[in-house]
Amino acid sequence: MTRWVSTATPQDGSPDGDDVRALAAAVAAADNVDAYAEPARRDIAALGTGTGHARPTSRHLLVHDGGDLVGHALLDEENPDDPVAELAVLPAGRRHGVGAALVDAVLEAAPGARFWAHGDHPGAARLAERAGRRRARELWRMRRPAPGHEAPPLPELAVPDGVAIRPLRVGEDEDAVVAVNNRAFSWHPEQSGWTRADVAEIEAEPWFDAAGVLLAWDTATGQLLGFHFTKVHDVLPERLGEVYVVGVDPDAQGRGLGRALTLAGLHHLAGRGLRTTILYVEGDNAAAIATYRRLGFERDAVDVSYQR
C-alpha cells in the first residue's frame, strides 16, 4: 500500500513518525550513510510529534507491505520549479520493487523531481536510469584524517593582515552573515537565499555553539568578509566535528580567507577534543578540494543528484 502524508497532517502520537524514523535508522546502519540530508532529517524528526522545525512544503510517501513500513520518500516542493526527493528502502525489502514504486509515485506527483542518492548506492543508479534521470551533480564528503590514517598536525593559524577572526555575537552579527552568505553562494541551489529566520533556525539547533561560528572582519572598514560555522555530531562510536559551511564574500577573494577560516574552525574543533572532522564540498569545486586536501582531508563518500 502506498500513501502520502504531510509533515503537519499526522496528529501527535501518530505511528507514522516512529515507523519512518526506525526505517531511516535501519538504512543508515546497513549502508553506513544517512539516506537523507539534514533538512529532510529535521522533517522526519518532526513527523507525528507536533514539534520541531519541519518544512510545510514537505510530503512523506509511505510504502507498506502488510503492516510493515518498507519504503519512504520525502518530497520537498519548497521551490515548485525544482522539487527534490530523497528515499529509503528497508534493507530486507530491497529488490522487490519498493524503490521503483517510490520513484514512480514521486514522479506522478512531481514529474520534474530530481533525486538525491546519499552514498552513491548502485541500486540508486539503476533506479535513476529507469526513471530517465542522469548523474548531474556530486557532493563529496571529505574526512580528516583519511580512513586508516592518523591525522597530520594542524598548521598554525595565520590570519591575513588587516583581518580579525572572532566568534559570532548572537543578536548582533546575523544580518551581516546573511548578506555575505547570499553573495558567496548566489549560485548554490541549497545554500543561497538565506534569511535572518534561517540563521535563527540554526541557532535553535541543539548542536549550535556561538563559539564555534567564526567571523572574519576587515579591521579597517568593519565589514564582514567571511564566516565558518562549525558543528559537532554527538554520535557513537565517535564524536565528529564538521566544517559545516565556510563562506567568503566574493569581493574578499584572494586574501587567503577561506584557508584561514577553515583552519580557525579546525583548531576550535580540536580544542574540543574532536579527533575526526568531516565536510561536504561540491565535487567540481577543484580549488576548495585542493585546499581541503592540503589540510589533510580526503574523500570518503559521495552523494549524487540525479535529474532530467
C-alpha positions as CSV (number, residue, x, y, z in Angstrom):
1,M,0.0,0.0,0.0
2,T,1.3,3.5,-1.0
3,R,0.1,6.7,0.5
4,W,1.2,10.3,1.1
5,V,1.2,12.2,4.3
6,S,2.2,15.8,5.2
7,T,4.7,16.6,7.9
8,A,1.9,18.6,9.5
9,T,-1.0,16.3,8.9
10,P,-0.4,13.4,11.3
11,Q,-1.6,14.1,14.8
12,D,0.7,13.9,17.8
13,G,1.5,10.3,18.6
14,S,0.8,9.0,15.0
15,P,2.8,5.8,14.4
16,D,3.9,7.1,11.0
17,G,6.7,9.2,12.5
18,D,8.2,6.4,14.7
19,D,8.0,4.0,11.7
20,V,9.8,6.4,9.4
21,R,12.5,7.1,12.0
22,A,13.0,3.4,12.6
23,L,13.3,2.8,8.8
24,A,15.8,5.7,8.4
25,A,17.9,4.3,11.3
26,A,17.9,0.8,9.8
27,V,19.0,2.1,6.4
28,A,21.8,4.2,7.9
29,A,23.1,1.3,9.8
30,A,23.1,-1.0,6.8
31,D,24.6,1.4,4.3
32,N,26.9,3.3,6.7
33,V,25.4,6.6,5.5
34,D,22.3,8.6,6.2
35,A,19.7,8.3,3.4
36,Y,18.6,11.9,4.0
37,A,20.2,15.3,4.1
38,E,19.9,17.4,7.2
39,P,16.7,19.4,6.2
40,A,15.0,16.1,5.5
41,R,16.2,14.6,8.8
42,R,14.6,17.5,10.6
43,D,11.3,16.9,8.7
44,I,11.5,13.2,9.7
45,A,12.3,14.1,13.3
46,A,9.2,16.3,13.4
47,L,6.8,13.8,11.7
48,G,3.9,13.0,14.1
49,T,5.4,14.9,17.0
50,G,3.8,18.3,16.6
51,T,7.2,19.8,17.4
52,G,10.5,20.7,15.6
53,H,11.4,22.7,12.5
54,A,9.7,20.8,9.7
55,R,9.2,22.4,6.3
56,P,5.5,22.9,5.5
57,T,6.3,22.1,1.8
58,S,7.5,18.6,2.5
59,R,5.4,15.5,2.0
60,H,6.1,11.9,3.0
61,L,5.4,8.9,0.8
62,L,4.9,5.6,2.7
63,V,5.0,2.1,1.3
64,H,3.7,-0.7,3.5
65,D,3.9,-4.4,3.0
66,G,1.1,-5.7,5.2
67,G,1.5,-3.7,8.3
68,D,5.2,-3.0,8.0
69,L,6.8,0.1,6.5
70,V,9.2,-1.0,3.9
71,G,9.8,2.3,1.9
72,H,9.7,6.0,2.4
73,A,10.3,9.0,0.2
74,L,10.4,12.7,1.2
75,L,9.4,15.2,-1.5
76,D,10.3,18.8,-0.9
77,E,8.4,21.2,-3.0
78,E,9.5,24.5,-1.4
79,N,10.7,25.5,-4.9
80,P,7.9,24.4,-7.2
81,D,10.3,24.6,-10.2
82,D,12.8,22.3,-8.6
83,P,11.1,19.6,-6.4
84,V,13.6,17.4,-4.6
85,A,13.1,13.8,-3.4
86,E,15.1,11.5,-1.2
87,L,14.1,7.9,-0.5
88,A,15.0,4.9,1.6
89,V,14.0,1.2,1.3
90,L,14.2,-1.2,4.2
91,P,17.3,-3.4,3.6
92,A,15.2,-6.6,3.9
93,G,12.8,-5.2,1.3
94,R,15.2,-4.4,-1.4
95,R,15.0,-5.8,-5.0
96,H,11.3,-6.4,-4.5
97,G,10.1,-3.3,-6.5
98,V,9.7,-1.0,-3.5
99,G,12.2,1.5,-4.8
100,A,10.6,1.6,-8.2
101,A,7.2,2.1,-6.6
102,L,8.6,5.1,-4.6
103,V,10.1,6.7,-7.7
104,D,7.0,6.2,-9.8
105,A,4.8,7.7,-7.2
106,V,7.1,10.7,-6.7
107,L,7.2,11.3,-10.5
108,E,3.5,11.1,-10.7
109,A,3.2,13.8,-8.1
110,A,6.1,15.9,-9.3
111,P,7.2,14.9,-12.9
112,G,10.2,17.2,-12.8
113,A,11.6,16.0,-9.5
114,R,15.3,15.4,-9.0
115,F,16.6,12.7,-6.7
116,W,19.4,12.7,-4.1
117,A,21.2,9.4,-3.6
118,H,23.3,9.6,-0.5
119,G,26.3,7.3,-0.5
120,D,26.1,6.7,-4.3
121,H,24.4,3.3,-3.8
122,P,24.4,1.2,-7.0
123,G,20.7,0.5,-6.6
124,A,20.1,4.2,-6.8
125,A,21.9,4.4,-10.1
126,R,19.7,1.7,-11.5
127,L,16.5,3.4,-10.3
128,A,17.7,6.7,-11.8
129,E,18.4,5.2,-15.2
130,R,15.0,3.5,-15.2
131,A,13.4,6.9,-14.4
132,G,15.4,8.7,-17.2
133,R,17.5,10.7,-14.7
134,R,21.2,11.5,-15.3
135,R,24.0,11.9,-12.9
136,A,24.1,15.7,-12.7
137,R,25.9,16.7,-9.5
138,E,28.2,15.2,-7.0
139,L,28.6,16.3,-3.4
140,W,31.7,14.9,-1.7
141,R,32.0,14.1,1.9
142,M,35.7,14.6,2.9
143,R,37.2,13.4,6.2
144,R,40.2,14.3,8.3
145,P,42.0,12.1,8.9
146,A,41.6,10.0,5.8
147,P,40.2,6.5,6.7
148,G,43.0,4.3,8.0
149,H,45.4,7.2,8.6
150,E,46.5,9.3,11.5
151,A,45.6,13.0,11.4
152,P,48.6,15.1,10.4
153,P,49.3,18.0,12.8
154,L,47.2,21.1,12.1
155,P,49.2,24.0,10.6
156,E,49.4,27.1,12.8
157,L,46.7,29.6,12.1
158,A,48.0,32.6,10.2
159,V,45.4,35.4,10.0
160,P,45.8,37.6,6.9
161,D,46.9,41.2,7.6
162,G,44.0,43.6,8.2
163,V,41.7,40.8,9.3
164,A,40.4,39.8,12.8
165,I,38.6,36.5,13.4
166,R,36.3,36.2,16.4
167,P,33.1,34.3,17.4
168,L,29.6,35.2,16.4
169,R,27.8,37.7,18.6
170,V,24.2,36.3,18.8
171,G,21.7,39.1,18.1
172,E,24.3,41.4,16.5
173,D,26.0,39.7,13.6
174,E,23.3,37.7,11.9
175,D,22.4,40.3,9.2
176,A,26.0,40.6,8.1
177,V,26.3,36.8,7.9
178,V,23.1,36.5,5.8
179,A,24.5,39.2,3.4
180,V,27.8,37.5,3.0
181,N,26.3,34.1,2.6
182,N,24.0,35.2,-0.2
183,R,26.8,36.9,-2.0
184,A,29.1,33.9,-1.6
185,F,26.6,31.3,-2.6
186,S,24.4,33.1,-5.1
187,W,24.9,30.2,-7.5
188,H,24.2,27.4,-5.0
189,P,20.8,25.6,-5.1
190,E,20.6,24.9,-1.4
191,Q,22.8,27.4,0.3
192,S,21.6,30.6,-1.4
193,G,18.8,32.8,-0.3
194,W,19.4,32.7,3.4
195,T,17.2,34.9,5.6
196,R,17.6,36.0,9.2
197,A,15.0,33.3,10.0
198,D,17.3,30.6,8.5
199,V,20.1,31.7,10.8
200,A,17.7,31.7,13.8
201,E,16.7,28.2,12.9
202,I,20.4,27.1,13.0
203,E,20.8,28.9,16.3
204,A,17.9,26.9,17.8
205,E,19.6,23.6,16.9
206,P,20.9,21.6,19.9
207,W,24.3,21.4,18.3
208,F,24.7,25.2,17.8
209,D,27.5,26.9,19.7
210,A,28.2,30.5,19.0
211,A,31.9,30.0,20.0
212,G,32.2,27.7,17.0
213,V,30.9,30.2,14.5
214,L,34.0,32.2,13.5
215,L,33.7,35.5,11.6
216,A,36.4,37.3,9.7
217,W,36.2,41.1,9.8
218,D,38.1,43.8,8.0
219,T,39.8,45.8,10.7
220,A,39.9,49.0,8.6
221,T,36.3,49.0,7.4
222,G,34.5,46.9,9.9
223,Q,32.9,44.9,7.1
224,L,32.3,41.1,7.4
225,L,34.5,39.3,4.9
226,G,33.6,35.7,5.6
227,F,32.5,33.1,8.2
228,H,32.8,29.5,9.2
229,F,30.1,27.6,11.0
230,T,31.4,24.5,12.8
231,K,29.3,21.7,14.0
232,V,29.7,18.8,16.5
233,H,27.9,15.5,16.0
234,D,27.5,13.7,19.3
235,V,27.2,10.2,17.8
236,L,28.5,6.8,18.6
237,P,31.1,5.3,18.3
238,E,32.9,8.6,17.8
239,R,32.0,12.3,18.2
240,L,32.6,14.1,14.9
241,G,33.4,17.7,14.1
242,E,32.2,19.2,10.9
243,V,33.2,22.1,8.7
244,Y,29.5,23.0,8.3
245,V,29.8,26.0,6.0
246,V,32.5,28.3,5.0
247,G,31.6,31.5,3.1
248,V,33.8,34.3,1.8
249,D,32.5,37.5,0.2
250,P,33.4,37.5,-3.5
251,D,35.0,40.9,-3.1
252,A,37.3,39.5,-0.5
253,Q,38.6,36.6,-2.5
254,G,42.3,36.2,-3.0
255,R,43.2,37.2,0.6
256,G,43.6,33.7,1.9
257,L,40.4,33.9,4.0
258,G,39.0,30.5,3.0
259,R,42.0,28.7,4.3
260,A,42.3,30.9,7.4
261,L,38.7,30.5,8.4
262,T,38.8,26.7,7.7
263,L,41.9,26.4,9.8
264,A,40.4,28.6,12.6
265,G,37.4,26.2,12.8
266,L,39.6,23.1,12.8
267,H,41.6,24.5,15.7
268,H,38.4,25.2,17.5
269,L,37.1,21.6,17.0
270,A,40.5,20.2,18.0
271,G,40.3,22.2,21.2
272,R,37.1,20.5,22.0
273,G,38.8,17.1,21.8
274,L,37.5,16.0,18.4
275,R,39.8,13.8,16.5
276,T,37.8,13.4,13.3
277,T,36.3,16.1,11.2
278,I,34.1,15.9,8.1
279,L,32.9,18.4,5.5
280,Y,30.8,18.5,2.3
281,V,32.0,20.1,-0.9
282,E,30.8,20.2,-4.5
283,G,32.7,17.6,-6.5
284,D,33.6,20.0,-9.2
285,N,35.0,22.7,-6.8
286,A,38.6,21.9,-7.6
287,A,40.0,24.9,-5.7
288,A,38.2,24.1,-2.5
289,I,39.0,20.4,-2.7
290,A,42.7,21.2,-3.2
291,T,42.6,23.5,-0.1
292,Y,41.0,20.8,2.0
293,R,43.4,18.1,0.8
294,R,46.3,20.3,1.9
295,L,44.7,20.4,5.3
296,G,44.6,16.6,5.5
297,F,41.1,15.8,4.2
298,E,40.3,13.0,1.7
299,R,37.1,11.9,0.1
300,D,35.3,9.1,1.8
301,A,31.7,9.2,0.4
302,V,29.8,10.8,-2.5
303,D,26.2,12.0,-2.7
304,V,24.7,12.2,-6.2
305,S,21.9,14.3,-7.6
306,Y,20.0,12.7,-10.5
307,Q,17.9,14.9,-12.7
308,R,16.5,15.1,-16.2
